[in-house]
Amino acid sequence: MSEANMVQFTRQELYELVWSEPINTVAEKHGLSGRGLAKICERHQIPVPGRGHWARIEAGQKVTKTPLWRIDNPALEHVSLGWRRTLHPQAAFAAEATRKAKAEFQPPKATKVEIRKIGSRLHRSVIAFEQEMRRAPVDHEGGIKRPWVYIHRESVPRVLTLLHTLAHELEPDGITFLSTDESMWFIRGASKIHFEISSPKKRVKSPAGSWRSFENVFVGRLALQIFGSSEGIKKNWVDKDGIQIESDLRGIVFSIKINLMVQAEIDEQRQKAEDRRAFYAHRKDLEQKRIERERARETFLATVAQDRMEIIHLKETVALLPDPAALSPALARMVDWAVKRVADLEERTTPIAIDRALEKQMLFPEPDNLADPGEYMN
């Protein structure tokens, strides 16, 4: 498999990846089987979630995360995963854009993002979201639902604090939080990524006397998911027993920045493709118009030639007739008409008249407004 089909990870990056979503899902994205990726992790001494891990998370049960072991072999610190040759070009482009973004942006390892208390003033970009939360109806379970948000009403202050913190942390990089009727976004320039915040439920024993043994209830947990196009970057965070998603604010900020950098690359690629399509469509349109103009040129010149030939023929015909005084009234009227016809045709075919008609119909403009612009240049 060629170097172009490989994606490089550090042990830490692959560790975060296989603990952020099921290993089969990660493996499929990289053209591998779940067992194949598990063997790669084993070779590089990267622990992976055990059987039933994701089912227990889905059920709201407590799970533990095996820490990444320290190793002394530098050769194992980097992992290469191969992409399928049939991978969709857009996914391959996203992978390469992620690699470039990570190379361009590597925050100092000592950097730590702290929760910002709201105090007396909420970040201006979060105010509209807060107002929406206040107006939103509460369901029978205490949940508040709007596009890309489903949280318990008691989690609203925590969510506001989280968004307030992220908004302040991302603002120096030109990144803005925006909440609309359709989604929630992080935006930089013309690029944006949307994300989701929810309150997962946990499976607990039902109260005594209930007909059910267990039920799923809100327990104050939060989950955040970024819907970005990056590959190999963590995009999901879920509270676990004793560990809240705020403990990885640095990772969340890093993911938002990388995903926006990748999205900017994708947006630029799409714009270039759209510009290229528009260019060639315009070029094709110009070609068709040149064909139509060529026909118009031929018609115009043929008409001028026909008019000049008619002038000659009419003059010759009139010259062959006897003295006008000897002509019958009908023939005299025909001669008068022929003389006027010649005058009209001569006026129509003077250089000035022809030049005026050419300008009006734009048959030979300078510069040529239908000239072929040539091949597209990026």
DASULSUL-V61667 format. One record per residue. N is the residue number from 1. RES is the residue in one small letter. PSI is psi in whole degrees, 0 to 359 (none if undefined). NEAR is the number of other C-alpha atoms within 8 Angstrom. D_LAST is the distance of its C-alpha to the last C-alpha in whole Angstrom. Layout:
BEGIN
n->{N N}
res->{RES RES}
psi->{PSI PSI}
near->{NEAR NEAR}
d_last->{D_LAST D_LAST}
END
This chain:
BEGIN
n->{1 2 3 4 5 6 7 8 9 10 11 12 13 14 15 16 17 18 19 20 21 22 23 24 25 26 27 28 29 30 31 32 33 34 35 36 37 38 39 40 41 42 43 44 45 46 47 48 49 50 51 52 53 54 55 56 57 58 59 60 61 62 63 64 65 66 67 68 69 70 71 72 73 74 75 76 77 78 79 80 81 82 83 84 85 86 87 88 89 90 91 92 93 94 95 96 97 98 99 100 101 102 103 104 105 106 107 108 109 110 111 112 113 114 115 116 117 118 119 120 121 122 123 124 125 126 127 128 129 130 131 132 133 134 135 136 137 138 139 140 141 142 143 144 145 146 147 148 149 150 151 152 153 154 155 156 157 158 159 160 161 162 163 164 165 166 167 168 169 170 171 172 173 174 175 176 177 178 179 180 181 182 183 184 185 186 187 188 189 190 191 192 193 194 195 196 197 198 199 200 201 202 203 204 205 206 207 208 209 210 211 212 213 214 215 216 217 218 219 220 221 222 223 224 225 226 227 228 229 230 231 232 233 234 235 236 237 238 239 240 241 242 243 244 245 246 247 248 249 250 251 252 253 254 255 256 257 258 259 260 261 262 263 264 265 266 267 268 269 270 271 272 273 274 275 276 277 278 279 280 281 282 283 284 285 286 287 288 289 290 291 292 293 294 295 296 297 298 299 300 301 302 303 304 305 306 307 308 309 310 311 312 313 314 315 316 317 318 319 320 321 322 323 324 325 326 327 328 329 330 331 332 333 334 335 336 337 338 339 340 341 342 343 344 345 346 347 348 349 350 351 352 353 354 355 356 357 358 359 360 361 362 363 364 365 366 367 368 369 370 371 372 373 374 375 376 377 378}
res->{m s e a n m v q f t r q e l y e l v w s e p i n t v a e k h g l s g r g l a k i c e r h q i p v p g r g h w a r i e a g q k v t k t p l w r i d n p a l e h v s l g w r r t l h p q a a f a a e a t r k a k a e f q p p k a t k v e i r k i g s r l h r s v i a f e q e m r r a p v d h e g g i k r p w v y i h r e s v p r v l t l l h t l a h e l e p d g i t f l s t d e s m w f i r g a s k i h f e i s s p k k r v k s p a g s w r s f e n v f v g r l a l q i f g s s e g i k k n w v d k d g i q i e s d l r g i v f s i k i n l m v q a e i d e q r q k a e d r r a f y a h r k d l e q k r i e r e r a r e t f l a t v a q d r m e i i h l k e t v a l l p d p a a l s p a l a r m v d w a v k r v a d l e e r t t p i a i d r a l e k q m l f p e p d n l a d p g e y m n}
psi->{132 162 327 340 10 147 133 138 152 165 318 318 316 324 311 324 313 346 1 339 162 142 328 324 315 316 317 323 337 18 29 165 160 319 323 318 323 321 321 316 321 317 325 12 50 116 146 156 143 177 134 358 310 331 320 322 317 326 359 18 163 134 158 150 116 125 156 125 148 142 160 358 106 334 340 357 344 137 134 125 137 138 147 142 337 10 139 135 326 321 319 320 319 321 316 322 323 316 316 319 318 324 325 326 106 98 149 139 335 349 130 135 121 148 133 123 140 320 225 351 119 147 137 328 345 350 314 321 318 317 322 320 322 325 340 140 154 128 181 343 1 10 147 126 133 171 122 16 129 99 160 146 331 346 355 311 322 318 318 319 319 312 322 316 312 319 316 319 325 342 317 337 10 20 132 141 137 131 129 179 346 328 185 139 153 129 137 118 231 358 146 152 142 161 169 141 130 165 96 150 161 143 116 163 139 153 154 137 351 149 347 146 323 158 156 123 157 136 24 12 158 152 142 132 129 129 73 173 5 159 135 13 135 134 5 134 134 134 140 170 116 353 116 160 336 343 345 43 324 317 322 313 316 315 318 314 314 316 325 324 318 318 323 320 316 317 320 319 315 320 320 318 320 319 321 316 317 322 311 330 319 318 318 321 319 320 316 321 327 322 316 322 323 320 319 322 313 317 317 311 322 322 317 314 320 319 318 321 322 321 313 313 319 317 316 320 315 323 334 346 154 181 130 330 338 0 151 161 318 318 324 319 323 320 317 317 318 320 316 321 316 319 316 315 321 320 322 335 17 156 321 316 319 317 319 319 320 319 317 317 355 50 332 60 155 116 162 112 353 18 144 121 352 191 152 135 125 none}
near->{5 5 5 4 10 11 9 8 12 9 12 8 10 12 12 9 12 12 11 10 9 9 12 8 9 12 13 10 8 10 9 10 9 12 6 9 11 10 8 8 11 9 8 10 8 12 10 11 9 5 4 6 9 7 7 11 10 7 10 11 9 8 9 4 6 7 5 8 6 4 6 4 6 6 5 9 9 9 11 8 9 11 11 8 5 4 8 6 6 6 8 9 9 13 12 8 13 15 8 8 11 9 7 6 7 6 6 5 4 4 7 6 7 6 8 7 6 9 5 4 5 9 10 5 10 15 9 8 9 9 8 8 9 6 6 9 6 10 7 5 7 8 11 14 10 8 8 10 10 11 13 13 9 6 11 10 7 7 8 10 12 10 9 13 12 9 14 9 9 11 9 7 5 8 12 11 11 10 10 6 6 5 10 13 11 14 13 10 7 6 10 11 13 11 13 11 12 11 13 10 11 12 11 8 7 9 5 4 4 7 4 6 7 8 10 10 8 11 7 8 12 14 13 12 10 11 9 10 8 13 7 10 8 9 11 10 9 10 11 9 7 5 7 11 12 7 6 7 11 9 8 9 11 9 11 10 8 13 13 15 11 14 14 10 9 11 9 8 8 8 8 9 8 8 8 9 8 8 9 9 8 8 10 8 8 11 10 8 9 9 8 8 9 8 8 9 9 8 8 8 8 8 8 9 8 8 10 11 8 9 11 8 8 10 10 8 8 9 6 6 7 6 6 7 4 6 9 6 6 6 8 10 8 8 9 8 8 10 9 8 8 12 8 8 11 10 8 8 11 8 6 6 10 10 8 8 8 10 10 6 6 7 9 7 8 5 4 7 6 8 6 7 5 4 4 7 3 3}
d_last->{30 27 26 23 25 27 27 29 32 34 38 38 34 36 39 38 36 39 41 38 38 40 40 39 36 35 35 34 31 30 32 35 39 41 43 41 39 42 43 40 41 45 44 42 45 43 46 44 46 49 50 51 49 46 49 51 48 48 52 51 53 53 51 51 48 49 47 45 47 47 47 47 45 42 40 41 39 35 35 32 32 30 28 28 26 26 25 23 19 19 22 21 17 20 22 19 18 22 23 20 22 25 24 23 26 29 32 35 38 40 39 41 40 43 44 45 48 47 50 50 47 44 41 39 37 39 42 41 41 44 46 44 46 49 49 48 51 53 54 57 56 54 51 48 45 42 39 38 41 44 47 50 51 53 49 48 49 47 44 44 45 42 39 41 40 37 36 37 36 32 32 31 28 27 28 30 32 33 35 35 37 35 34 34 30 29 26 24 21 20 21 24 26 30 33 36 40 43 46 47 51 53 56 59 63 64 67 70 72 68 68 65 65 61 59 55 55 53 54 52 49 45 42 38 35 32 30 26 24 25 26 29 30 33 33 37 40 43 46 49 52 53 49 47 43 43 44 41 39 37 36 35 33 31 30 29 27 25 25 23 21 20 20 17 15 16 15 12 11 13 11 8 10 12 9 8 12 13 11 13 16 16 15 18 20 20 21 24 25 25 28 30 30 31 34 35 35 37 39 39 40 43 44 45 46 49 50 51 53 54 55 57 59 60 61 63 65 66 67 69 71 75 76 74 78 79 76 77 76 73 72 72 69 67 67 66 63 62 62 60 58 57 57 54 52 53 51 48 47 48 45 44 44 42 40 40 39 36 35 36 34 31 32 31 29 27 24 24 22 21 20 17 14 13 10 7 4 0}
END
